[in-house]
């Protein structure tokens, strides 16, 4: 059996705190907990904002000559099944991208590296 090629280093790995979205305000983004995107080094990820959460199947790519990540996702929006796609690039210290809901909304987003502190639920 052939050995799999080692995956290249990625600037996306880790947790990113969502600081803005074009379709929703900060109050909604942080409704249940601080909004975030999180990418692991195995091509998986997850996100949560508002009442939306999902698991991502990620693929490295390039956009405008630099590293990018694209994904499809499956999850829930207010407990209803939801799915879609998205992409992101790193610009300076920020993650910039788009998330799309299949047959529904889409939003640009900006996120910054999360601290080691675990997010807490808002009251």
N, C-alpha and C positions, 0 to 999 in steps of 0.2 A: 504494500500500500504506500502510495506517495505521501510524503510529509507535507502538511499545509505550510504555506509561506507565512512567516511571522507578519502580523499586522503592523503597519507603520504607525509611528507615534502620531497622535492626533491632538490638536489644540482644543478639542471640544470636551474631552473626558473630564467629568466632575459635575458638580451642581452649580447651576446658574440661577440667580434670583431675578425674576421678571420685574423690571422697574417701570415699563410702560407697554401698552398695547393700543393700537389705533382704534380698535372696536370697543374697548371696555376701559373704564376708569380704574384707578388704583384700589378703590374700595371694593369693587367687584373682583379684581384680580386676587386680592387677599381675603376673600370672603370666608373660606373655611380654614385656610392656612396660607402662609406666604407662598405666592405663586412661584413656580420653578420649572425649569427643564433640567434633566439629569441624564448624562451620557456615560455609559461604561466603556471599557476597552474591548468588549466582545461584540460590538455592533448592536447593542440594545440601549434602551433609554426609557424614561418615563417623564410625565409632566403632570402638573396640577395647577389650575387657576380657576377662580370662581367655583362653580359646581361641576367643572369639567376635569376629568382625569383620564389618562391613557398610557398605554405601553407602546413604545416605538420600536420599529425594526429599521435600523439606520444603515446607510451606505455612504462611504466617503466618496467625494467627487471634487470637482473644481468649479469655481464660479468667478468670472472676471480674472482668471489667471491665478487665483489663490485657492487654498483649501476650503472646502465646504462640506456640509453633511446634508443628505436628504433622507427623509423617512416616510414610512406609512405608519399610521397609528390606529389603534382599536381601543375603545374605552367606553365611558359613559358621560352624558351631559344631563344633569339633574336626574340621574338614575335611568335614563333612556339610553339604549345602545347608540353609540356614535363611532364614526371612523373618519379618516381623512389622510392628509399628507402634509408635509412641511419641509422646510429647508432652513439652513442657517449658515452664517459666515462669522468669523471673528474680525472685528474692526477695532484695533487698539486693544483696550481692556474690556470691550463689550461684545456681546453676542447679538447679532442682528439677523432677523429672519421673518418668515411668514408661516402661519399655520392655517390650514384649510379644513373645513368640515365638508365631508362628502354631501353634495346637494344642499349646502347651507352657507353659513358665515365664513369669513376669512378675516385675518388680522395680522398686521405687521406687529413685531415685538422687538423690544430691546431688553437685554438681561446683563447682569454683572456677576462676576464670580461670587458665589456664596461664601460666607465665613464658615468656620468649623462649627459654629453654634447651630444646633438643630432648630428648625422652624417651630414656632409654637402656634397653636390654634388661637384664633381671635375669639373674644367673647361677644 
